[in-house]
Amino acid sequence: MKSPFFCFFSSPKYFFFVLFMLYMSLFIHCELDTKYNVNFLNPTQELPFGQTVDMYQKDGSRYTCVLPYIPTVEESEDIDSEENEEDKEKQTKKQIEDLLDQIKSNCIYRLEGWWSYEYCFGEHISQYHQEDEVKTAENFLGKMDEKYNLEKQNGKPVLGSFKVATKDVTYYAEYFSGGDICDLTNEPRTSEIRYFCLDQKKTFISDVTEPKSCSYIIYVNLSTLCSTNMFNDESDTSIRTATCKLIQDPIPVVHHTPKPVTQTQDLNNNND
């Protein structure tokens, strides 16, 4: 979602200041103990998904910046207050759903041996084999069905965890149903999407597993989750990072050389 907010800055120090003011104007809420950082990408790197703003320098260069997630005053008070676990889980779920709504319909891909995978947020997950840019085989592994997703989520903790080496990684799960019929089970394929954040610079499919025939688990590193305390246990959660990329180079400055005055022009001027 792009915000209609445009800023001009003439040097890096003004950029940091303007970006900070941007947070204030967009979110109205600023945590006094929070530091703000800007990560600049090189031309070959892709911007992560999230809420974006365009920012300009005086020389005409344009940057697109992805803002970190910042809780509202009400959300922060709810998280910090001594409320019961059920209310905390509801608040956590709402925050994550808000993040996912911002990137709905965006798609990410992964090549996994014979198969490639396509995941479109909030829509579907599929696997396909491609040769010479032509899909020669494809299976839909599930699509978003709100009723099925809620039924699977009910009765389970909002956040789960899995092991990476010796580290417990927190994740949030969504459940997809209604995929293509499986030859082995004669049932529609289903998928579980596990969102986590170990890399705050990019969003990608980190792994795909099939613990049961035609039942899949897709692990998605969602960079914007690192901005929330729930998914950022070991890092400094008082630092929120915006990611920016140069989209348009500076406009070249054309220097015009004054046309020399001829002797005839001088004479004419003198006669006047």
N, C-alpha and C positions, 0 to 999 in steps of 0.2 A: 504494500500500500504506500503510495507516494504522497508526501505531505506538500501542500502548496506553500511552502515556506522557502524563500530565497534570501541568501545572505551574500554580502560582498566582504572580502578581506584582502589586505594588501601585503601581509607577511605572515609567517607561521605563528608568531605570537598572537596576532589578531585572530587568526583562525581558531586557536584554542579558546580564546575569549568568546568569540562569536558562537562557537559550538556549545560552550557552556550556557550562554544565554539562550541558545536554541532549546536546550533541555528545559530550561526554566519556562520558556514560553509554551512548549508543547505539552509538558507534563505538570506544570504549575508547582510540582512538589520536588524539592531537592533535599537529599539527606546530607546534613552538615558534615558528617564524618566520612563521606564518600568522595573518592578521587576519580577524576575522569581522564581517560587516555584515548589517543587517536592512533590507530594502526593503519599505515598507508600501504596499499598493495602495489605490486609491480604490474606492468601491462599484461602479463600472462596469467595472473591469478584472477579467480572469479570472486565476485562479492557474495557473501553469505546471504541467505534469505532473511527478510525482516523489513521493518518500516524504514523507508529511505527518504532522504532530503537531498536537494541539489544545492551546491554552494559554489560561488564564483569568486575568482580573483579579479583585480582591476585589469590585468593583462588579457582577460577574456577566457582563461582556462577554467574548465568546469569540473568539479568533483561530485560524484555521487557517494553519499555516506549512508551506511546502515547503522541505525541507532540501537544501543543496547536496551533491553527491557528494563523499565524502571517502574516499580510498584507505585500505585497511587497512595495518597495519605491513608485512605481507608484500608487498603490492602496491607500496608506496613503495620498499621495499628492492630489489625486482626492477627497478623503473624506473630507480633511481639507480645500480645496480650495472653493471659493465662486462660484460654478458652479450652473447651473439651476437644478431644482428639477428632471427633466426628466433624466439628466445625472447621478445624484446621485442615482436614483432608478435603472438605468441600472447597475451601479457599484455594488450596494448592491446585486442585483439579481445574478451577476456574482460571487461574493464572496460566496454566499450561494450555488450556483450550483457547485462550485469547491469543497466545503466541502462535498456535497452529492455524487459527483463523486468518492471521496476517499472511500466511504463505500458502493458503489453500489453492490447489490446482497447479502449483509449481511442481516440476518433476525432476528427479535425480536418477542416475543410472550407475550400474556396476557390471563389469565383465567378470564372470565367475566360471572359468573353464569354457565348456561348450556353450553354456547359457549366459545370456546377458539379462539383467533385471532392470525394470522400469518401475519406479514408485512415484505416483502423483499424489501429493498430500491431500488427504480427505476424499480421495476418489477411488483409486484402484492400484493393484500391484500385479505385474505380469512378468513372465520369463519368455525369452525368445532366442532363437538362433538366427544369425544373419550372415549371409555370404554375398559379397559384392553389393552391399547396401540394400539387399533384398531379404526380407524375413522369410525363411524357409520352414520355420516351426515356431509356434507360439502357444502358450498356456496362460490363461488368466488365473491368478492365484487368489483372487478375492477382490471384492469391492466394498466400499463403505456402506453399511446398513446400520442406521442409528439404533434401531431396536435391538438388533443382534449385538452390537457393540455394548450397549448399556446392560443387556442381560449377562454378558461375559464379565463386565466390570463389576457388577453388583456382587457384594459379598467378599470382594478381594480388596486388599489395601490399595490405595491410590498409587503408591510408589512401591516398586519391587527392587531387587538387586541381583546382580550376577557378578561372577568373579572374572577379573582380568589379572592373571598372575596371582598375587596375594592381595590385590585391592578389591574391595567391594564397590561396585559401580551402581549408582542409583538410576532407575529407569521408570518411564511412564509408558503404559501399554495401551494400544488400540487394537481392535479385533475386526478383521475383514472376513466376509463370508461370500457365498454365491459364486465361487470360481468355477472353472471348467470341471466337468465330471472326471473323476480319477478312474483310470482303468483298473487299478488294484482294489479299490474300495467301493466303486460304484456310487460314490458320494461326491458332492461338490468340494473342491479344494478350499481350504481356509488358511488364513495367515494372521499372525500376531506381529504387530509393529512395535518394537521397543525403542523408545527415544531416550537418549542419554547425551551427556556432553563431556568429552575429554579433550576436545580440540575446539577452542572458541573462534578459530579463524575461518572454518569452512563447514559446510553441511554435506554429508555423504553417507552412502550405504557402506557400513564397515564389514558386514558379514551376513550370510544367508545360510540357515541350517534347516534340516528337515528331520526333526526328532521322530515323527511318525509319517507313514506314507501319505503324501499329498497334504501334509499339515506343516506349515512353514513358520519360521521365526526370522524376521528381518530386523537387523540391528541398524539403527539410524543415528549417527552423530549429528545432533541438531545444535548448531553453534550458539543460537540465542538462548538456549537453556543455561549456558554458563553464566549468564547475567543474573540468574536467580540463586539464592542461597541454598535451595534444596538440591541443586545439582553441582555445587561448587564447594564441596566440603574442605578440600585441602588448599585451595587457592585463596588469595586475598579477596574476599567478597566485597570489600569497601572500594574496590577499583572497578569501574565500569568502562568498557572499551567500545568506542565507535570505530567502524572500519570504513575507510575511504579509498576511492580509486579515481585516478585522473581519467575523465571521459573525453574531454576536448582540450587540445593543446592551446597554448596562448596564441592570440591573434597577432600575426607578424606586423611590426610597425614599419610603415612605408615613409621614408624620408624624402620630401620633395625639395629639389634644388631650385632656388629662385632663378628665373630666366634673366640672363644679363641684359642690361639696358644698352641699346645701340647708340651710336653717335647721332644718327638721324632723329631718334626719339628725344635725345637731349636737346637738339636744336629746336625741335618743335615745341618742347616744353618751355624753352627759353623765350621763344617767340610769343607764347601765350602770356 
